[in-house]
Amino acid sequence: MMESQTVAWPPVLSLTATPARERRMWRQEPLFPSLAKEPPVADVAQAGHGGGMKALVLAIAVILVGSSTAIAAPVVHGCDLPSVKYVGELQSILSRRAVEVVNRAARLTGGTDLRLQELVAPSAAFSLGAGDVRRPLGTGVTGARALAKEMKADRFRYLGWNYIPEPVKDPCASQKVDIEFTDTRGRILYPVTFTFAAGRFVAAEGWSRTFDAGPVERVRD
């Protein structure tokens, strides 16, 4: 025969809560950690009538806060890039961004361009060489504007990814793309290597080269 047991009511709940877990939220670029804060706790010492029920509710709330997983924002890439699977897609996106940087810098005659500031890091170094001499053009938006003015390009070209599809390991890691800009009137070609980190432009190194071009006969049969 089982012995009867006396159960105290209301049940006694421990008011000891585990520390709130650390929240981690991704922003567009840097990651800023902040500690999760526990919700404010009302003073129940002066509760008076119904204080027992309020104490029970308070105890349950504290336990839930301490034991539940901290709510965090959805984890996404730490850079402003769309979801991509393969290197070819990523190269195409970054190449178009490089062209956008030059286009916006060429149009910038005064004021500010917020999109250009988003694409170009303030410390991004621009340079353009000719022969054996490379000239620094400045940094940030100022450097981008100087590059556009030096090239006076009216055409661009970049090659596609015509290889076996290669999965992207980390789209936010450092990436390089090569773009050719052409000043057709001056007959000068500017191959420029753009470096991106976290989807943002951080460097550009270009050279000026003269070129010649013309038609050839197509095969007729």
C-alpha positions in Angstrom: 0.0 0.0 0.0 1.5 3.4 -1.1 2.0 6.0 1.4 0.2 9.3 0.8 2.3 12.4 0.3 1.4 15.9 1.2 2.0 18.5 -1.6 2.3 22.1 -0.6 0.2 24.6 -2.5 0.9 26.9 -4.1 4.2 25.2 -5.1 7.3 26.8 -4.0 9.3 28.0 -7.0 12.9 29.0 -7.0 13.6 32.6 -7.7 17.1 31.9 -8.9 17.4 32.5 -12.6 20.2 31.7 -14.9 21.9 34.8 -16.4 20.2 36.1 -19.6 22.1 34.7 -22.6 24.1 37.0 -24.7 22.3 38.4 -27.8 24.1 38.6 -31.0 22.6 40.7 -33.9 24.1 41.1 -37.3 24.1 44.5 -38.9 24.9 45.3 -42.4 28.7 45.4 -41.8 30.1 45.1 -38.3 28.7 42.8 -35.6 27.8 44.6 -32.4 27.3 42.3 -29.4 25.0 43.4 -26.6 23.8 41.7 -23.5 20.2 40.8 -23.3 18.5 42.7 -20.5 16.0 41.1 -18.2 12.6 42.9 -18.2 12.0 45.3 -15.3 10.7 43.5 -12.2 7.9 45.2 -10.2 8.3 45.6 -6.5 5.9 43.2 -4.9 6.8 44.1 -1.3 3.9 46.5 -1.2 1.6 44.3 -3.1 -0.9 44.0 -0.2 -4.0 42.0 -1.1 -3.3 39.3 -3.6 0.4 39.5 -3.0 0.8 35.7 -3.0 -0.6 35.4 -6.5 1.6 38.2 -7.8 4.6 36.6 -6.2 3.8 33.3 -8.0 3.4 35.1 -11.4 6.7 37.0 -10.8 8.6 33.8 -10.0 7.3 32.1 -13.2 8.3 35.1 -15.3 11.8 35.2 -13.9 12.3 31.4 -14.5 11.0 31.7 -18.1 13.4 34.7 -18.8 16.4 32.8 -17.4 15.7 29.5 -19.1 14.4 30.5 -22.5 16.7 31.2 -25.5 17.2 34.9 -26.1 15.4 36.1 -29.2 17.8 37.2 -31.9 17.4 38.6 -35.4 17.6 36.2 -38.3 21.3 35.4 -39.0 22.2 36.7 -42.5 25.5 37.5 -44.2 27.3 40.4 -42.6 27.4 42.3 -45.9 25.0 43.8 -48.3 24.9 41.0 -50.9 22.1 38.9 -52.3 22.1 35.2 -51.7 24.4 33.5 -54.2 25.5 29.9 -54.6 28.4 30.1 -57.1 31.5 32.2 -57.7 30.3 33.2 -61.2 27.2 34.8 -59.7 29.2 36.6 -57.1 31.7 37.8 -59.7 29.0 39.2 -61.9 27.3 41.1 -59.0 30.6 42.6 -57.8 31.6 43.5 -61.4 28.3 45.4 -61.8 29.0 47.2 -58.5 32.4 48.3 -59.8 30.8 49.8 -62.9 28.2 51.5 -60.7 31.0 53.0 -58.6 32.6 54.5 -61.7 29.3 55.7 -63.1 28.2 57.4 -59.9 31.6 58.9 -59.4 31.6 60.3 -62.9 28.2 62.0 -62.3 29.2 63.4 -59.0 29.8 67.1 -59.4 28.7 68.3 -56.0 26.9 67.3 -52.9 26.8 63.7 -51.7 25.8 60.4 -53.2 24.6 58.1 -50.3 24.7 55.0 -52.5 28.3 55.7 -53.5 29.2 56.2 -49.9 27.7 52.8 -49.1 29.6 51.1 -51.9 33.0 52.7 -51.2 34.8 52.4 -47.9 36.3 55.7 -46.6 39.8 54.1 -46.6 39.5 52.6 -50.1 42.7 53.4 -52.0 42.5 54.3 -55.7 45.5 54.4 -58.0 46.2 54.6 -61.8 49.5 53.8 -63.5 51.0 54.5 -66.8 54.2 52.9 -68.1 56.2 52.1 -64.9 54.7 54.7 -62.7 51.7 54.3 -60.5 50.0 57.4 -59.1 47.8 57.4 -56.0 44.5 59.2 -56.6 43.1 59.4 -53.1 40.8 57.4 -50.9 37.1 56.9 -50.5 34.6 58.8 -52.7 37.2 61.4 -53.5 39.5 58.7 -54.9 36.7 57.2 -56.9 35.8 60.6 -58.4 39.5 61.1 -59.3 39.7 57.7 -61.1 36.6 58.5 -63.1 37.9 61.9 -64.2 41.3 60.4 -65.2 39.9 57.6 -67.3 37.1 59.6 -69.1 35.7 56.1 -70.0 32.6 55.7 -72.1 32.7 51.9 -72.4 33.4 49.0 -70.0 33.9 45.3 -70.4 34.3 42.3 -68.1 34.6 38.6 -68.7 32.1 36.0 -67.6 32.8 33.0 -65.5 33.1 30.2 -68.1 34.4 27.5 -65.9 33.0 24.7 -63.8 30.5 26.1 -61.3 32.4 26.7 -58.0 30.4 27.1 -54.8 30.8 30.3 -52.8 32.3 29.6 -49.4 32.0 33.1 -47.9 30.5 35.9 -50.1 31.7 38.4 -47.5 35.3 37.4 -47.8 37.8 39.5 -49.9 37.1 39.3 -53.6 38.7 40.7 -56.7 37.2 41.6 -60.1 38.8 42.9 -63.3 37.0 45.5 -65.4 38.3 47.1 -68.6 37.2 50.7 -69.1 37.7 52.3 -72.5 38.1 55.9 -73.6 37.1 55.4 -77.2 37.8 58.9 -78.3 41.3 58.9 -76.8 41.9 55.3 -77.7 43.0 54.4 -74.2 42.2 51.2 -72.4 42.1 51.0 -68.5 42.3 47.6 -67.0 41.3 48.1 -63.3 41.3 45.5 -60.5 38.7 46.2 -57.9 39.0 44.6 -54.4 35.8 44.1 -52.4 35.5 43.1 -48.7 32.1 42.4 -47.1 30.5 43.5 -50.4 32.1 46.9 -50.1 34.8 48.4 -52.4 38.1 48.8 -50.5 40.7 49.3 -53.3 41.2 49.8 -57.0 44.4 49.6 -59.1 44.4 50.5 -62.7 46.8 51.0 -65.6 46.4 53.0 -68.8 47.2 51.3 -72.1 46.9 52.5 -75.7 45.2 50.2 -78.1 44.2 49.8 -81.7 41.1 48.2 -83.0 39.3 47.7 -86.4 37.2 45.3 -88.4 38.2 41.9 -89.7 36.6 39.8 -92.4 34.2 37.2 -91.2 34.4 33.6 -92.5 31.7 33.2 -95.2 31.3 29.5 -95.4 
